[in-house]
Structure formats: structure tokens, C-alpha cells
Amino acid sequence: MIRISSPVDPQQIRQLRAGDTVLISGVIYTGRDAAHKRLCELLKRGERLPVDLNNGIIYYVGPTPAKPGRAIGSAGPTSSYRMDPYAEPLLQQGLKVMIGKGSRSQQFKQLLQQYGAVYLSAIGGAAASISETIKKCEVVTYEDLGAEAIHRLEVEDFYAIVTYDSAGNDLFEQGMEKYKK
Amino acid sequence: MRTIELSEVTAKIKSMFIDACENIPNNVLEALAKASEQEQSPLGKQVIDKIIENDKLAREKHLPICQDTGVAVVMLTIGSEVVFHGDIYEAVNEGVRQAYTEGYLRKSVVRHPLDRVNTRDNTPAIVHIKMVPGDEFRIDVAPKGGGSENMSLVKMLIPADGVEGIKKLVLDTVFNAGGKPCPPIIVGLGIGGNLEKSAMLAKEALFREIDDSSPDPLARKLEEELLEEINRLGVGPMGFGGTKTCLAVKVNTYPCHIASLPVAINIQCHAARHKSCKL
């Protein structure tokens, strides 16, 4: 198990390999379809982002509302391929790690190599367990989007699996090839 | 005649959705435990064990199993001797509204597919009503997640495609979906009818218990064969490779046109949440 603190060390991110399991501590931002669309529209207009993504981590999640006494509601990953069209502008802002679930485009994998970034998977549907590793949660912007607003999370030992690394390796392809009969 | 109070329907719908989102059915947990024992990939086994741990934690701490608490799908079976006064659809929607706003569930419904503004109470529900003889009033509910629903499809095959054509379609669909629908999945297969009937059959198939099998020998044979063939694809838990991609295949059929072989595939993630009750 490899420990990662965020904001991340770009050298450490380049050394991660598909199949490694990691525990993340520090700050991560949430974002899904609607928030990504707005961020990319800002960049298109030449405006500044409301969050600093340099050496940052985005987690594709739309949590349930927090019950009293809890930092956040259930918070598992959503399917990542829907965010593929928005990846490059955010990588240009220094984004290094994206966390979600499921496979993504070939073009996205090439972008990871180009920008020295990685794609991690959290376990889809393990949303209650994942919420236990999120210690703090606050809305940063786009509150009108509800669960889709951008949240700033403080996490401790957030478990994830390196799925695409910055050298072009793909855990899905490797795994499926091995167990195909 | 038997009178049903719509306020009772609302209250039941509310409690059933909260219950469904927090408490995975026991037979689904048993199927996951069996899958963990049989999974050959160490990472795949680790993933299934974490899913089981999550489902137990959700139950113990009354938390939603998954953050995608879905679109509310409701199937009502209503006997012809049952009477109620008022709007049954509104009674259901009120129950959904209360469950999602008071039960700390995520609101995942937009008012229009093109302008995409959230309705903020997860309504409207998708309600299907089936009329039967007698005085039964049965409610089946399922919060249906978007990730697995997005991997579903309807395809109008032709009779010449036959069982082999159906199998190829299912195997291609599951393989191409990979980890996206959160495997190990359950496959609901609707065969026959027409375009919309096949989709309904596939949805109804997913409302069946995970450990039952079809009483129809042809459907049962297809369920067994497809389960084995899907698990040879290698997709595995969450798509990381493995031997347990699918927990169960459910096949429901209906008569169809001499020219047609409609096939609908409805994919269900491992969080196979549903609840039933009779009023």
C-alpha cells in the first residue's frame, strides 16, 4: 500500500503503476458532469478557476446529504467516462489525479502520459465505507448544483486502486486479459 | 370491494425507499459472499469483500449503501376489487418526495432531459401499474442507479438470430460495459413482446429475487448458460479482471410477432436494492 498526500508530489505520481493500491490523505475536490462543464466554460472564456487544481486531485462523486453528526453522506465514485471531454483543460491547470470508476477513452489515456497524471478507481457502491475516510466536507462553489456542487474534502487513508498510470498501463486490460477463458 | 387509503400508500412508499437504500437484501449478501469464495483474482476478491463490508456498515449505521440512491421505480399490482379515492400517482410521488427529502437520500432527477434542472425531491417516480383479479394490493420498489441503467439497451433482433444472437448481444453488452455498471452485476433480460414490452420484461426480471430461477425450462436454460458464459468474459469485480462478473441472469419472455425477436438488456449493479410489501 502506497501513501499519497495531497497536494501531490508530481514525481511520486509518475512512479505509480496500474494495480498499485494507495491510501490518500489531504485535500481532494469533488466534481461531476455539471461542475466540469462550468469549469471548462470558465477556462474557455479565459477566466480563473474557483479552485486551485495545481498538483490536485478531483474525485467524481455526488454524495448523499450528510446525516446529523457526520461529515458527509455516502460518497462512492460515479462513472468517469462522462468526464473525458473535460479532462484536458483541467490537466493543463496542473490536475494530477482523477478518481472515479470504470473505463475511459484511449485519448484520455494518452493525455495521462502527456501530463504525467494518473486515473484511480474507488470501489463503486462502497459509498458508506468510503464516507468513513472523509473527515471534512464543505461546498466551495456551484451550491445551486446540490450534490453536483464542488466540495472540498479532507480525507484520511482514502483507499483507491491505480487503474491507468502515466506510462500507458491499463489495469482493466491487464486484468481482463488474465481471466478471460 | 376493499378500500385502500392513499395516505397508507404514501407512508409505505416512504419507508420502503429508505429501507431499500440502507438495507441490502440478505439473499444479495449471500450471493456476494459466495462470489467472494469463488473469485479467482485476489484483487477481485478484495473488491467483493470491501463491497460486503460496505453493505454491512450501511445496515449497521443506517447509511445509504451507495450515493446513487437512484430514480424511484415503483410497480403496483392492484386487484380489480380494490378501490381508492384520489390520484394514485400523486400518492406514490408524495412518498418518494418524503423519502428522499427526509431520509437523507440523493436527489438524482432532472425536470427535463435537455435543460437538466434538478427537481430537488427526486420526483417524479417511474410508476408501473398491473391489474389483476381479486383484492390484492402489492407494492414493489427499486431505487435504480444511473451507472448500470446507462449500460442497458433494447435491440430488435430477427428470428434467424435465435438464441445464439441473443447470447452474443448479451456477452458483447456486458464485455463493453466493463467496470462501468459496478460488477458483479445482475442481468435482466426481456425477450419477446415488442419494443416497449421487451424493456418492461427486462425491468420486471430485475425485480425477481436474486436466488430464484425461471419456471420456464427454455428461459431457465438460457439463464444458466449465460451466467456461466458471462463469467468467462474475465471482466471481474469492478472490471479489474476476474471470474465473478455476474451474480445472476434473469430471463422473462412474452409472445411476439412472427417477424420479430425483441431483446432488452437491463443491467443491475451489485447494490441490488429492492423491497416488496402487500397492503
Interface residues (C-beta under 8 A of the other chain):
Chain A: G19 A34 V61 G62 P63 T64 P65 A66 K67 G73 S74 A75 G76 T78 S79 Y81 K101 G102 S103 S121 I123 G124 G125 A126 A127 A128 S129 I130 S131 E132 L145 G146 A147 E148 Y159 I161 T163 L171 F172 Q174 G175 M176 E177 K178 Y179 K180 K181
Chain B: Q40 S41 L43 G44 V47 K50 I51 E53 N54 D55 L57 A58 K61 H62 L63 P64 I65 C66 Q67 D68 T69 Y104 L105 R106 K107 S108 R116 N118 R120 G146 G147 N150 G178 G179 K180 C182 R232 L233 G234 V235 G236 M238 G239 F240 G241 G242 T243 C269 H270 A271
